[in-house]
Amino acid sequence: MNDLRLRLGQNLGLLLAIGLFLLFWLVYNGLHPKGFSTAVLIQNANESFVIGAVAMAQTVPVLAGGLDLSVGAVMTLVNCLASVLVNGSGWQMVLGIVVCLAAGTLAGWVNGVVVVYGRIQPIIATLATGAVYIGIALFIRPTPGGDVDGDLSWALTNDIYEFCATYGLFDDGEAAWLAPFAWIPMPLAIMLLVIFLVWIPFRNSVTGRGVYAIGSSEGAAYMSGVRIDRCKIAAFTLAGFFAGLGGLYLALQTSSGNADVPQAGAYTLNSIAAVVIGGTSLMGGSGGAICSLIGAMVIRAISFNFRIFDIAPLLQPLFEGIVLLGAVSIGAARVFRVKNRLELLG
């Protein structure tokens, strides 16, 4: 019983985020004329993917005790790059996607190198590098525009059935094997693949455990033999990959690129809010990318309800702020209740 109570206390933020998401999402679908339909689910998944990817990007440096203010800029840079590269023949598109993800990963690696070897606080270093990335994005795409392959855009922003049909992965009448999961939105399928193929292996690796150890106590991690520099660089590099994934998907959604500075800033701030709502500690060492993904879904679910209740969009930050304040307050109350700081670790 005591073990169960301890685990519930350690995951209180995540449980709260899941509860909030279910509340807002169920209310939205319950009142929507086409609620709980595949079309609405696909729309929700599309609108949640980018902020979810950017929130995951923010999480990894936060786990190491840092804050990355360039995630929105990296997303914008890759978005503009994708509007130039993701078109043409099949192999050209594949190469364009690889280059876009590599560019985001490289930007994250640069952030890590600047932080580690420049010995600059992450919040300052990434503020500077973010400005550089926005400048490159403006050079690539001084005005909104570009082109992304229409078939690819359609296939990756619909459900699995449409993806398979677009690329002829089955013959007419021979898609029985596809029926059980044909309705799953492609953005959800992509996110699940990223979680299982990228995030979970990283979290369970020596480097991933080192990132958590650094966030819990950098001094203790160093004394335990954790390679601090390598782990911090890996954290920022993975953050760049996640942010680049968000930028690439944004290009697929909009079929264009846009070096929008306010948009980059908004995504960065929302990524921090998603991290907090998901229950990841801004002090590091506790939480995870999946928690922040759920936090991002809470933020999006709030915006979904604004359409149903016809509330002025200007009030949206007010409601998001109230939810964020509530999540932070519950986390703070937990700190005041504990008698032993070891109880905070989890």
N, C-alpha and C positions, 0 to 999 in steps of 0.2 A: 504493500500500500504506500509506504513511504517513497519507494522507488518510482511508483506511478505518479505520485504528487510532485516529485522532483522533476520528472520528465515533462509533466504538464506545465510546470513553472518555467522550465527552460524553453519551451516551445509556445508560450502564451501568445507572443506576438504573431507567430505564424498562424495559430489557430484563430486568432482574432481576424487576421487578414482573410482567411478562408471563409469565415462567417460573414464578413462584410461583403465579400465578392458574391457569395451565394445569395445574400439578401438583395443586393442591388440588381444582380442579373436575373433572379427569379421574378422580382417586381417588374423589371423591364419586359421580360418575355410574357409575363402574365397579362400585362396591359397592352402589349403590341398586337395589332390585328393579325399578324402572321407569326406570333410568338412560338418558340420551340420548333420552328421549321428549319430545314437545311439552309435555305437562303439567308435567314437571319443569323444562323450560326456562322456561315461563311463570312458574312459582313462583319460580325463581331470579331472573328479571328483575324481578318485582314486589318482591321483598325487597331488591334491590340499587338500585332506582331512587332512593329518597329519599336514602340515604347518598351515592350518586353525585352527585346534584344539589347536596347540601350541600358535598361535597368540591370540586366545581367552583366553588361560591360562595366557598369559602375560598381557592381558588387565585389568583383575580384580585388581591385585595389583597396576597397574599404575593408575587406577581410584582413588585409595586411597592414591596416592602420592608416591608410592614405585616402585621398579623395581625388578623383580624376575629373577635372573641369573641361576636358577636351573631348569627352565622348560624343557630345552633340556635333562638334566640329569634325571629328573623324567620320561620323555618320554622313554629314553633309558632303565631305570630300569624296567619299566612296559613291554617294548618290550621283554626284556630278560626273565622276569617272565612269560609272556604269552607263550613264546616258550617252556616252561616246563609244563604249566598247561592246556592250551587250546587244549586238545585232550582227547580221550577215549570215554566213553558213553555220551549220551545227557546230563544227569544230571552232569556228571563230567565236561563237557565243560561249562555248565551254571555256576557251582560253580567256575571254573577257571576264567571265565570272571568277576564274582563278586569279586573274590579275587584280580584280577589285578586292577580293578577300585578302590577297597578299598585301595589297596597299594598306588596308586597315590594320592588318597584323604588324606590318612594318612601322606604321605610325605609333602603335602601342609600344613596340619594342624601343623606338626612339624615346618615347616618354620614360620608359623604365631606365634606359641608359642615362638620360639627363638627370633623373631623380637619384640614381645610385652613384654614378661617377661624378656628377656635378655637385652632389651633396646639397641639393636644393629641396625644400619642402614640396611634396607632391602637389599641393594646391596651387603653389606659385609656379612650379615648373609646367604643369599642364595648362595653366592659364595662358602662359606664353606660347607653348607649342600649339595650343588650340587656335590662337590668333594666326599662327603660321599656316595651319591646315585650312582655315577659312580663306586666307589669302590665296592659297593654291587652288581652292575650289572656285574662287572668283575668277582666277586666271583661266581655268578650264571652261567655266560656264559663266561669263560675265552677265548674261541675261538668261532667264529660264528657257529651257528648250531641250533639244536632243531627240534621240529616238531609241526605243527599246523594242526588240522583236515582239510583234503582236501576239503570235502564237505562244511564245514563252510566257509573256505577261498574262495571257488568258489562262494558260495551263496551271501556273503557280499561284494564281489568286482565286481559284475555284476549288472544287472538291477532287478527290482522287479519281473518281470516274471520268471527269472532264480532262484531267491530266492524261489518263491512259487513252481516252478517245482521241485527244488532240494528236498524240504521237503514235497512234495505231498499235497499241500494245495488246489488242485483242481483236478478233474478228466478230462481226455482227452475230449475236446470238450465242457467243461462246465466252460470255463474261460472268458465268455463274460463280467462279472462284473469287470474283471481285465484289460480289453483292454484300457480304458482311461488313466491309469497311469502305465501300464506294462513297458513302456520304461524308466521310471525314474530310474537313477542309484541309487543303494543302498547307496553308501556313501552320496549322496545328501539327500536321505530320512532320513538316520540316523542323519545327521547334522540338518535337519529341526526339527526332533523330539527333539534333544538336545536343540535347540533354544527355542522351544515352551514349553517344559516340565521342562527345567532347567534354562536357562538364563533369559527368560522373567519373570517367577515367582520370581526369585531372584532379578532382577532389580526393580520390583514393590513392593518388600517386605520392611518392616521397616529396616531390615539389609542392603538391597541393597541401599536404599535411604541414609542410614547412610554412606555407602562407598563413594557415590558421595559427600556427605556433607563434609566428612573428606578430600577428595581431593581438594575441593574448598577452605576450610579453617578449619583446624583441631581445632583451637582455638574457632572459632564461633560454630563449631559442638559440642564441649565439653560444651560450655555455653548453648547450646540449649538442652542439655540432651541426646545427642547421646552417646551410649555406645561404646566408641572408641576401647577398647580392643577387644570386641566381634566382631565388624565389621571388624577390621583388620585381625583377625584370620579367620573369615568367607571368606574374600577375598582371602587369601592365600590357604585356604582349597579348595575353588572352583577352583582355579588355578591348584591345584594338580589333581583334578578330570579331568579337560579338558586335561591337559598334559598326564595323564594316558590313557585317551580315544585315544589320538594320538598314544601313544606307543602300545596300544592294536591293533589298526587298522594297524599299520606298521607291526606287527607280522602276521596279517591276509594277508597282501599284499605279504610279502616275504616268509611266511611259515617258518620263522626262527627268531632267536634273535641274536643281535650283539651289544656288548658293545663298540661301536665305539665312542671314545672320540671326534675326530674332527667333526663327524656328530652331536653329542650333542651340541657342541659349535656353529656349523653353524645354527642349528635350533633355538637356543637361540637368536643369532644375527638377523636372519631373522624374528623372532617373534617381536623384537623391531622395525625393519623396517616396518613390516606390521601394527603395531600399529600406527606409525607415518603417513604412507601413507593413512591409513583409516581415519585419521583426529582426532584421540584420542590424547588429550594433555598429554605429558609426565609429566606435572606438576599436573595432576589429576583433577578429578571433571567434566570432559567433554569427551563425546564419548561413546563407548560401544563395546561389543564383536562382534556385527554384523558388525560394522564399520571395526574392525580389520580383520574380516573374509574376507571382500571385499578387504582390503589391501593385505592380503595373496594371494588372487586370482589374484591381479594385478602382484605380484611377479612371480607367476606361469605362468600367461599368457605371460609374457616377455620371460620366458624360452621356452614356446611352439614355439614362433616365431623363436628361434635360430635353430630349426630343419628345418623350411621352408626355411630360407635364408642362411643356411649352414655357419653360422658365427662361428668362433672359440669360444669354450666354455670359454676360458680364458677372453674373452671380456664381458661375461655376468655380472660380478660384476660391470664393468664400466657403463653399461646401467642401471642396478638396482640402482647404486649410483646416476646417473643423475636424475632418476625418484624420488628417495628419497630426494635428494637435492631440487628439484623443489617443492615437497610437503611441505617440511619444510619451504622453502622460502615464499610460499603463506601464510602459517600459520603465519609466522613472520610478513609479510606485514600487515596482519589483525590487529596484536597487535599495530603496529605503527599508523594505521589509526584511532583507537578509541580515543574518547575524555574522555570517562567515563569507568572505569574498569568494571562496572556492565554489559556493553555491551558484555563482553567476556563470561559471564555465559550463559550456555544453555544446 
